[in-house]
Amino acid sequence: MENQQLTQLIRQELPGLLRRDRGLREWVLQLTRERYADKGETESRFDRVLDELRRL
C-alpha cells in the first residue's frame, strides 16, 4: 500500500476508531499533548486574558 493510499485510509477510518477505541484515543491524545495545550489549559489562558482586558 502506498503512503497516499494509507493516508486516505487513516483519514477515513480514524474518526470512527477514536470513537470506539478508548485506548487508541488516549494514545493519540498522549502523542499530541506534547505539542498542543489541553482544553483546561486553553480555557484558563483565555479567562486570564479576559480578566486582564476587563481590568484595562
Buried (B, 14 or more C-beta within 10 A) or exposed (E): EEEEEEEEEEEEEEEEEBEEEEEEEEEBEEEEEEEEEEEEEEEEEEEEEEEEEEEE
